[in-house]
Amino acid sequence: MTQQNIPSEQNEQKQKPIYLWFLMGLLVLALLGGGGYLYYKYANKPNDNANKANVNGAVVAEKHLLTAEDKEQYGIQANLNGEITYTNVNGTLIPSIVIDPNSRPLDTDGDRLSDEEEATQKTDPNNPDTDGDLIYDGDEVLVWKTDPAKADTDEDGFDDGAEVKGGYNPLGTGLLNTAQ
């Protein structure tokens, strides 16, 4: 036998560190892989409470269908359907309400009065400004409290639209800020 074929103590010591490094590398990869898996499975999971909001002491879902209580609280007509979403902005819950367009009453002329309300007010459901005073019928009823079928509600000789544009009260004398 030659000297090269006989394993020496020196050769064995050189081979052991290679195997140790290889085993340590496999151990590190296994630990990193296992840690990554655990993070993905548990730590990266969305918090169930993150999608909830606290309203009047009760935890509610971030988005839910409008309830009768919501409609009463926010002044929404009982016959309308929709969803409400609460957004937490610096600790303050801001409601966003989306009304289902299929539940809205028909408003053919788009003046904010339904065709049913137009019939009650005796206005034209196909004309957003029935009396031609340059104020939409819906604004006359909902904002200015004037008569949408009469161009000059207070009969002072000036159309309601001209009075509002000039800053005057369309319901009587004085400026708009004195209107009740």
C-alpha positions, 0 to 999 in steps of 0.5 A: 500500500502506498501512503496516499491510499491510507486515510490519515487523521489529517484528511479526516479532519479536513472532510468533517468541516465540509459535512458540518457546514453542509448540515448547518446550511441545511438546518438554517434553510429549514429554520428559515423555511419553517419561520416563513411558513409560520409567518405566512400561516399565522402572522400575515393573517388579517385581523378580524377586528380590523374590519369592524367598527365600534358604533355607540359601544357596539362592534358592527361590521365595516360594511352592512345593509342599512337597517331601520335604525340607520335610516332613522339616524341618518334621515334616509327614507324607509323605502330606500335600500343600501349599504353603510360603511364606517371608516375609522379616521383618527379614531372618528368613525365616518359613515359612508352610505350608498343607496341602491339605485334600484330602490330609489323612486323614479325621478324622470327629470333629475330635479331631486323630486320623485315623480310621485312627489312631483304629482303631489306638488303639481309639477311636471315630472319631465321638466326640472324647473316647472315654473321657469324661475331658474331654481330646480323644483327639488331645490324649491321644495327641499332648500328654499321652501318655495312653490315649485309651480309658481315662479314668484312665490311671495308675489312681489314681482320678482321671480324666486330665482332672481331673488335667491341669486340677488341674495333676497328672501324669495318668501318675503321681504329682506335678505336671505339670511333673515329667511326662516 
